[in-house]
Amino acid sequence: MTGPVASQLDGLAWRPLRPGVDIHVLYQTGDDGPSAAVLRYQPGAEVPPHEHVGTERILVLAGEQHDDRGHYGPGTMIVNAPGTSHRVWSPTGCLVLIAWDRPVRFLSSAID
C-alpha cells in the first residue's frame, strides 16, 4: 500500500492478524468490549467468513476493500449490523479504520 495515508501509518506498531493482513489496535476494552484498529491488507489478502456479534463500522482510508455485498473505495463507510456475516478481501491492498462494539466470531468453515 502506497500513498500519503499509507506513508503516515508506516511508523505504527503493526502485528499480523491474518496472512497478508496486519493490525494496529487503537483501543481495546477487555476481551469482549468495544475496540478500534487500523487494518492493512496486502494485495490479494483476505479475512475469512465471520459473524458480527455487535455492530462493525469500517472506513476505507486507501485502496479498495471487497466483501460479499460490494466493492468499497476510499472514503466509503460500511456498517455491518449484529447477526450479519461476510468475508473480506482486497485484490490491490487497502487501509481501513475499523471499530467493533464486540469482537467478531469466525465461522467454523474459516481457517484460523
N, C-alpha and C positions, 0 to 999 in steps of 0.2 A: 504494500500500500504506500503510495507516494502522494505528495501534495502538501499544502500548508497545514491542514489539520493533522495529517499523519506525522509530519515532522515535529510538530509541537508536542506530540504524545510519546515520542521516542524515549524520553527520559523517565517514563513511568516504570514502576516495578511490575512487570508482566510475569504471569505464570501460566503454564499450559492448562487449558480447560478440556479440550478435545484435540485430536490430531489436527493441526493446522489452525486451531482457534486458541488465542491467548486471552487472558482476562486480567484486568486491573480493577480490584474491588475498591469502590469509593467509600462505601459504608456497609456494615452488616450488623443486624440486630439479632443476636443469638442464632441458633441453628434453624429456627422456624419462623423468623420475623422478616420484616422488610429489609431489602438490600438494594444496592445500585452498583453498577460496574460499567466499564468500557470494555467491549469485546473487539478483538482484532482478528478478522478472518483472512487467512492467506487464500490466494486464488484456488478454487476447487474445494475448499474446506466446507464441512457441514456439521450441524448439530443434529443428532438422531431424533426420532419421534419422542415427544414429551408432552405431558399434560400440564396445564396451568391450574395450580391449586388456588392461587389468588390471581389478581389482575397483573398482567405484564405489560409494561409500556416500553416501546423501542423508538428511539430517534436515530435515523440513519445520518451519520455525520459525513461520511465519504464512501465512495464506491456504490455498490448495489447489492442489496440483500434480497433473496428469494425465499418464499415459503409455498406451502401447498395452495395458497389463495392468490398469490400475485408476486410482482416484482416491485421493489421499492428503492428509489434513488435518494440522493442527498436531500435532507430537509423533510423527508417523509416521516410521519409519526404513525406507528402501528400500535393498536391496543388489542390485547388478547384477553378475553374475559375468562373468569374461572370456569373450569369444565371443558374448555376448548383444548385442542391438541394440534400439533403440526411438527414438521421437520423444517430446518432452516439451512440454506446453503448460499454460497456466493461464488459464482463462476470466475469473477475477476478480483475478488477480495473486497473487504469493506471494513469500516469502523462504525460501531453503533454504541450509543448510550442506552443502557437498559436498566429499568427499575422493576423490582418484583415486590408484591405485597407479601408473598410467601414463596419459598423455593419451588422450582418445577419438579415434577415427578417423571423420571424417564420410564417409558413404556417397556414392557417385558421383551418386546422384539428389538429394543435398542441395545447395541453393543456398547458396553462401558469401556 
